[in-house]
Amino acid sequence: MKAIVQHRYGPADVLEVEEIDRPVIGDDGVLVRVDAASVNPADWHVMRGRPWFLRLMSGLTRPKLGVRGLDVSGRVEAVGKSVTRFELGEEVFGCSEGAFAEYAGTEEKSLVPKAAGLTHKQAAAVPLAGCTALQGLRDQGRIESGQKVLIIGASGGVGTFAVQIAKCLGAEVTGVCSTRNLEMVRSIGADHIIDYTHEKLGQGGEPYDLVFQLAGTASPSSLRRILTPQGTLVLCSGEGRLTGIDRILATLVSSPFVSQRQVTWVAQDKQEDLALLAEWLEAGKVTPVLDRIYELEETPEAIRYVEQGHTQGKVVITA
């Protein structure tokens, strides 16, 4: 099969189109004929092997798994002998390592039936970003109906899902984005919008019950100042002086000394969460926002674009 393969860490130039064997699945495995996959920041972090501590999991000197890609939508090509939920030819979407290829192998528990009326391009945009938004708001943020929620990075891959999911869960949502994304963020349901190029966070208005940081340079201490005394700060990403492990450590150190909850975590692919997202997608409560679509051979270009950090929704790759 055709796949996008890397043999060493580095920029997108290390990605090459190669013919490799199809994945071998186990008893609980499912082989998916890939129609579409999507790009996540995790793909270029592992591609580059940065931050360095990631190499403890992905491989010290070279990637253990040579094919990137974590989100997949396609048709079931083969199933393991223990698989009971899916049939050959069934349309599915979910999480699968090595999705930038014509075929991808994953476990039965990482897939759900594709929502009716959804294209494979739309479905491929959902798994990691959708689960991150859902788990960040519901499980980590403990969002409640009627709460005031601020989403920093509302126009990105996770942010576009977060705005819509927060509305599904009954929140009053303020999205933070740049000028060019104002109308898009408003169109997906944000009640209020802050253009960070013209307005600073915390200028007027009541404090927020929940702040979900997906981008930006604001430090945890500055974000706590716009929270209610018992509010929650959920940190998923961000740029500037505090990034990655530094941001996590700063949050852990300060948490015992402040009244607000501060949370950092790593999203997981959960079948029940994918099923809930599929239900919302089918009902039209959540709609994937697609920025650009690339062919499989154009994967390096797609990753370069995502690496710039200015996507409007998700970037999709068709196999």
URURGI-V247395 format. One line per field, one symbol per residue. burial: I if it has 24 or more other C-alpha atoms within 12 Angstrom, else O. A space follows every 50 residues. Layout:
# URURGI-V247395
burial: ???
This chain:
# URURGI-V247395
burial: OIIIIIIIIOIIOIIIIOOOOIIOIOOOIIIIIIIIIIIIIIIIIIIIII OOOIOOOIOOOIIIIIIIIIIIIIIIIIIIOOIOOIOOOIIIIIIIIIII IIIIIIIIIIIIIIIOOIIIIIIIIIIIIIIIIIIIIIOIIIIIOOIIII IIIIIIIIIIIIIIIIIIIOIIIIIIIIOOIIOIIIOIIIIIIIIIOOOO IOOOOOIIIIIIIIIIIIIIOOIIIIIIOOIIIIIIIIIOOOIIOOIIOO IOOOOOOOOIIIIIIOIIIIIOIIIIIIOIIOOOOIIIIIIIIIIIIIII IIIIIIIOIIIIIIIIIII
